[in-house]
Amino acid sequence: MGYLLNVIGYLIKAWSLEQGAKRENARRFVIYQLLVIVGGFKLCRRRAPKGQRIMYVKICGIRRQEDALIAAELGADAIGLLVGQRHNSPDFVSATVVRNIARALPPSVEAVLVTHVEDADELERLLQESEITTVQLHSEIAPSSVEYLRGRLPNLKIFKSINIISADSVAYPEAFEQLVDGFVLDSINVATNQVGGTGKKHDWSVSRQIVMRYSEIPIILAGGLNSENVRSAIECVRPFGVDVNSGTKASDGFKDPRKMEAFIVQAKRFAKPQT
């Protein structure tokens, strides 16, 4: 009976996908949920030991509602939705698509608008159109523009990306430390004009220095992570959370449920003391 109720619940959720969703997308989501129940997929809902917390996991580069809902069911804490493109990336979508995906998420999963946009007024417009209240500034935006955006949207949660290039990158967050709610440490590929989503690791020892220096602010590690290296990355850097994009992609460029499952399970093996 319990399995039947789960199936019914999943069917209702799938067929109530936001208006405009294709029936094929909903059908695929239902099939996946049946695999979860009878096929052995792991839903990562671990509880941390008392006084500790489980690693925060964000799945970035989501472009479809069914991928977002699968990530949520597998235990992701947040999903990244890319809007406002200025650099090379196949993962950007419109503010309307982002809004529809965000509306379909359960309350326990945070929708993060990831953007290359630097102009504060344009950022405000995108955030209002998408109805998202968390932004990841994946650009060389000036601290003054971040301060202006904070003044315009005081309830906005802001993450600032840090491109890890060399030991000099350790000092870069200082100008933003009092303006943002967290940092995302990511890789950059100048040759392909990619900032994030590169599939390449950076020097984790530099990221570790940043985590130690800015210990009062949440820091998320990104850049070339996958299910095979995320445990080593966490052990080395000791971040607040981890962020993955290319490491969870299928051959068609969309998300691979098995890769998402493996990444989330591996990342959430780690619990760390609460601060």
C-alpha positions as CSV (number, residue, x, y, z in Angstrom):
1,M,0.0,0.0,0.0
2,G,2.8,2.4,0.8
3,Y,4.4,1.9,-2.6
4,L,1.0,2.5,-4.3
5,L,0.6,5.8,-2.4
6,N,4.0,6.9,-3.4
7,V,3.3,6.1,-7.0
8,I,0.0,8.1,-6.9
9,G,1.8,11.0,-5.3
10,Y,4.5,11.0,-7.9
11,L,2.0,10.8,-10.7
12,I,0.1,13.8,-9.3
13,K,3.3,15.8,-9.0
14,A,4.4,14.9,-12.6
15,W,1.1,15.7,-14.2
16,S,0.9,19.0,-12.4
17,L,4.1,20.3,-13.9
18,E,4.0,24.0,-14.7
19,Q,1.8,25.0,-17.6
20,G,3.5,24.6,-21.0
21,A,5.4,21.5,-20.0
22,K,5.4,18.8,-22.6
23,R,3.5,15.6,-22.0
24,E,6.6,13.6,-22.9
25,N,8.6,15.4,-20.2
26,A,6.0,14.5,-17.6
27,R,5.9,10.9,-18.8
28,R,9.7,10.6,-18.5
29,F,9.5,11.9,-15.0
30,V,6.8,9.4,-14.0
31,I,9.0,6.6,-15.4
32,Y,11.9,7.8,-13.4
33,Q,9.9,8.0,-10.2
34,L,8.8,4.4,-10.7
35,L,12.5,3.5,-11.1
36,V,13.2,5.2,-7.8
37,I,10.6,3.0,-6.1
38,V,11.3,-0.4,-7.7
39,G,14.7,0.1,-9.4
40,G,16.9,0.9,-6.5
41,F,17.7,4.6,-7.0
42,K,18.7,6.2,-3.8
43,L,16.9,9.2,-2.4
44,C,19.5,11.0,-0.3
45,R,17.6,12.2,2.7
46,R,20.3,11.6,5.4
47,R,20.1,13.3,8.7
48,A,23.3,14.7,10.1
49,P,24.5,13.5,13.5
50,K,23.7,15.9,16.4
51,G,25.8,19.0,16.2
52,Q,26.7,18.4,12.6
53,R,25.3,19.2,9.2
54,I,25.2,17.4,5.9
55,M,27.0,18.9,2.9
56,Y,25.0,21.4,0.8
57,V,24.7,20.2,-2.8
58,K,23.7,22.4,-5.8
59,I,23.0,20.9,-9.3
60,C,23.7,23.7,-11.8
61,G,22.8,24.1,-15.5
62,I,19.2,22.8,-15.1
63,R,17.2,23.5,-18.3
64,R,14.1,21.3,-17.9
65,Q,11.5,20.9,-15.2
66,E,11.8,17.1,-15.0
67,D,15.5,17.4,-14.4
68,A,14.9,19.9,-11.6
69,L,12.3,17.6,-10.0
70,I,14.5,14.6,-10.2
71,A,17.4,16.5,-8.6
72,A,15.0,17.6,-5.8
73,E,13.8,14.0,-5.3
74,L,17.4,12.8,-5.1
75,G,18.2,15.2,-2.3
76,A,19.7,18.3,-4.0
77,D,19.5,21.4,-1.8
78,A,19.5,23.8,-4.7
79,I,19.4,24.0,-8.5
80,G,21.2,26.5,-10.7
81,L,19.3,28.2,-13.5
82,L,21.3,30.1,-16.0
83,V,20.0,33.4,-17.4
84,G,21.7,36.4,-18.9
85,Q,24.5,35.0,-21.0
86,R,27.7,36.9,-21.8
87,H,30.2,34.0,-22.1
88,N,30.2,30.6,-23.9
89,S,27.8,28.1,-22.4
90,P,25.1,25.7,-23.7
91,D,23.0,25.9,-20.6
92,F,21.3,29.3,-20.7
93,V,17.6,29.6,-20.9
94,S,15.0,32.4,-20.8
95,A,13.7,34.1,-17.6
96,T,10.3,32.6,-18.4
97,V,11.6,29.0,-18.5
98,V,13.4,29.7,-15.2
99,R,10.3,31.0,-13.6
100,N,8.3,27.9,-14.6
101,I,11.0,25.6,-13.3
102,A,11.3,27.5,-10.1
103,R,7.6,27.4,-9.5
104,A,7.6,23.6,-9.9
105,L,10.2,23.0,-7.1
106,P,9.3,21.9,-3.6
107,P,9.9,24.5,-0.9
108,S,12.8,22.6,0.4
109,V,14.9,23.2,-2.8
110,E,16.4,26.6,-3.5
111,A,16.3,28.0,-7.0
112,V,19.4,30.0,-7.8
113,L,19.5,32.4,-10.8
114,V,23.1,32.1,-12.2
115,T,24.0,35.0,-14.5
116,H,26.8,36.7,-16.4
117,V,25.0,40.1,-16.2
118,E,26.9,42.9,-14.5
119,D,24.4,45.8,-14.8
120,A,22.4,46.1,-11.6
121,D,19.2,47.3,-13.2
122,E,19.2,44.4,-15.7
123,L,19.8,42.0,-12.8
124,E,16.8,43.4,-11.0
125,R,14.7,43.0,-14.1
126,L,15.8,39.4,-14.5
127,L,15.1,38.6,-10.9
128,Q,11.7,40.1,-11.0
129,E,10.8,38.3,-14.3
130,S,12.0,34.9,-12.9
131,E,10.5,35.4,-9.4
132,I,13.8,34.0,-7.9
133,T,15.2,35.4,-4.7
134,T,18.7,34.0,-4.8
135,V,21.3,35.0,-7.4
136,Q,24.8,33.8,-8.2
137,L,26.8,36.6,-9.8
138,H,29.1,34.8,-12.3
139,S,30.8,37.9,-13.6
140,E,33.3,40.6,-12.9
141,I,30.6,42.8,-11.5
142,A,31.8,45.8,-9.4
143,P,31.3,45.8,-5.6
144,S,29.4,49.1,-6.0
145,S,26.9,47.4,-8.3
146,V,26.4,44.6,-5.8
147,E,25.8,47.2,-3.1
148,Y,23.3,49.0,-5.3
149,L,21.5,45.7,-6.1
150,R,21.4,44.9,-2.4
151,G,19.8,48.3,-1.7
152,R,17.2,47.7,-4.4
153,L,16.4,44.1,-3.3
154,P,17.2,43.9,0.5
155,N,15.8,40.4,0.8
156,L,17.9,39.0,-2.1
157,K,20.4,36.3,-1.2
158,I,23.6,36.9,-3.2
159,F,26.4,34.6,-4.0
160,K,29.5,35.9,-5.8
161,S,31.6,33.6,-8.0
162,I,35.4,33.6,-7.6
163,N,37.5,32.4,-10.6
164,I,40.4,30.4,-9.1
165,I,43.4,31.2,-11.3
166,S,46.4,31.5,-9.0
167,A,47.3,32.2,-5.4
168,D,46.4,35.8,-6.1
169,S,42.7,34.7,-6.2
170,V,42.8,34.4,-2.4
171,A,42.5,38.2,-1.9
172,Y,39.7,38.7,-4.5
173,P,36.7,38.0,-2.2
174,E,37.7,40.7,0.3
175,A,36.0,43.5,-1.6
176,F,32.7,41.5,-1.6
177,E,32.8,39.9,1.9
178,Q,30.5,42.4,3.5
179,L,28.1,42.6,0.5
180,V,27.2,39.0,-0.3
181,D,25.9,35.9,1.5
182,G,28.4,33.5,0.1
183,F,31.1,32.7,-2.5
184,V,31.3,30.0,-5.3
185,L,34.8,29.0,-6.1
186,D,34.9,28.0,-9.8
187,S,37.2,27.3,-12.7
188,I,37.6,29.4,-15.8
189,N,38.7,28.4,-19.3
190,V,40.0,31.5,-21.2
191,A,40.6,29.5,-24.4
192,T,36.9,28.6,-24.7
193,N,35.5,31.8,-23.1
194,Q,33.9,29.8,-20.3
195,V,33.4,31.0,-16.8
196,G,31.9,28.0,-15.0
197,G,30.7,24.8,-16.6
198,T,34.2,24.1,-17.8
199,G,34.4,20.5,-16.6
200,K,37.9,21.4,-15.4
201,K,39.3,21.3,-11.9
202,H,41.3,24.2,-10.4
203,D,44.0,24.2,-7.7
204,W,42.1,23.0,-4.6
205,S,44.8,24.2,-2.3
206,V,44.0,27.8,-3.3
207,S,40.3,27.1,-2.6
208,R,41.3,25.7,0.8
209,Q,43.1,29.0,1.6
210,I,40.0,31.0,0.7
211,V,37.8,28.8,2.9
212,M,40.2,29.3,5.8
213,R,40.6,33.0,5.3
214,Y,36.9,33.8,4.9
215,S,35.6,31.3,7.5
216,E,32.6,33.4,8.5
217,I,30.8,33.1,5.2
218,P,29.5,30.0,3.3
219,I,31.8,29.0,0.5
220,I,30.7,26.5,-2.2
221,L,33.2,24.6,-4.3
222,A,32.7,24.1,-8.0
223,G,34.8,23.4,-11.1
224,G,35.2,20.0,-12.7
225,L,33.5,18.0,-9.9
226,N,31.9,14.6,-10.4
227,S,30.9,11.6,-8.3
228,E,34.4,10.2,-8.6
229,N,36.3,13.2,-7.2
230,V,33.8,15.1,-5.0
231,R,34.9,13.2,-1.8
232,S,38.5,14.1,-2.3
233,A,37.5,17.7,-3.1
234,I,35.5,18.0,0.1
235,E,38.3,16.4,2.2
236,C,40.8,18.9,0.7
237,V,38.9,22.1,0.7
238,R,36.3,21.6,3.5
239,P,33.7,23.9,1.9
240,F,30.1,24.7,3.0
241,G,28.8,23.0,-0.1
242,V,29.6,21.7,-3.6
243,D,28.2,22.7,-7.0
244,V,28.2,20.5,-10.1
245,N,27.2,21.0,-13.7
246,S,29.1,19.1,-16.4
247,G,29.7,16.2,-14.0
248,T,26.0,15.3,-14.1
249,K,25.3,15.7,-17.8
250,A,24.2,13.0,-20.2
251,S,25.4,12.7,-23.8
252,D,22.4,14.8,-25.0
253,G,23.5,17.8,-22.8
254,F,20.7,17.4,-20.3
255,K,21.0,15.9,-16.8
256,D,21.7,12.2,-16.3
257,P,19.7,10.9,-13.3
258,R,22.3,8.3,-12.4
259,K,25.1,10.8,-12.4
260,M,23.1,13.2,-10.2
261,E,22.3,10.4,-7.9
262,A,25.9,9.2,-7.6
263,F,27.2,12.8,-7.0
264,I,24.6,13.6,-4.3
265,V,25.2,10.3,-2.5
266,Q,28.9,10.8,-2.5
267,A,28.8,14.4,-1.4
268,K,26.3,13.9,1.4
269,R,28.4,11.2,3.0
270,F,30.2,14.0,4.6
271,A,28.9,15.7,7.8
272,K,30.8,18.6,9.4
273,P,30.4,20.5,12.6
274,Q,27.8,23.2,12.6
275,T,29.1,26.8,13.1
